């Protein structure tokens, strides 16, 4: 994440964490995403849990990953690429591309 050194991380973090509908869940692997919930597995504990969600944003670091997108397309599910799935980029650009995709849906 390149926002830390540029001092831009804090405003983004405050904005997200200040929203009562936002929950940051870290160090988890996404096992399944359905229309209203997500199944997660803790990286440290190995414990699976389900969370109600109508929107999921994955921040996976700087390595572009589009395997979930490809799997969804094969299943015939409408999917859109954003953030690092398009190309490795910093958090500011990932948010912007995610917003553009969200507004287009």
N, C-alpha and C positions, 0 to 999 in steps of 0.2 A: 504494500500500500504506500503510495507516494505522497499522500496528503500530510502525513505526520511531519516530515521535515519542512513542508511549506506552510505549516501552521493553519491549514485549512480543515484539518480533521475535526477540531473541536466544534466549530459551528455546525457541521453536518451531524456530528454525534449528538449535540444538544438538541437539534431540531428533531431528529428521529426519536431519541429517548424521551423527549418532552411530549410526544404524541401518545396518548393513553391506549391507542390501538396498535402500537408498535411494540414488539418483543424481540430482543436480540438473543438468539440461541447460538452459542459458539461451541466449537469442538464436538460437532455432531455430524454424522453421515446421514444423508437423506436415503431412506430405504424405499419409500413410496409416497407419491403425491396423488391425492384424489381430488374431487371437486370441492370438498369442504374440510379436508384434514391432511396432515402430513405425518408419516411414520419416520421417526428418527432413532438413531442408535448412538449413544455416547461413546466418543473415542476413548475416553479414559475408563469408563465404567462398564461398557459393553451392554448397558441396559437400554432396551427399546422403550420408546414412549410415543404416544400419539398426541398431536396438537391440532386444535381446530384452526383453520386458516383459509382465507379467501384469496390470499396473495402470498407467494413465496419468492423471496429474493435470495439467491445464492451468491455469496462472496467467497470465491475459492482461491484467492491469491492471484499470482501473475501467470499461471499456466493456462493457456486457452483450452477449454474443454467443451465439446459440443456433443458428447455421447448421449446425454439425456435428450437433447433436441433430436438427434438422429433416431433414437429409439421411439420417441413420440411420433415422429413423422411416419415411420414404418407402421405404427399402429393406427395411423389415420387421424391422429389427434392434431388439432391446429396448434402450432408452436411458432414462436418468434425468437430469433437470436438477439441478444443484447449483451453489453458488458464484455467480459473476458471470453465469452463464447465466440464473439466476433474476432477479437484480437486482444492480446495482452495490453492492458491500459491501466491508468490510475483510477482511483475511486471516483473522482469528479466526472471523468468521461464515462465510466460505467453507469453512474447515476443518470447522466444525461441520455445515454442510449436507452436505458431502461424506461425512462420517462417517455421518450419518443414512442417506444413500442407500446407502452401502457396506454398512451393517448390514442394510438391507432387501433387498438383492439375494441 
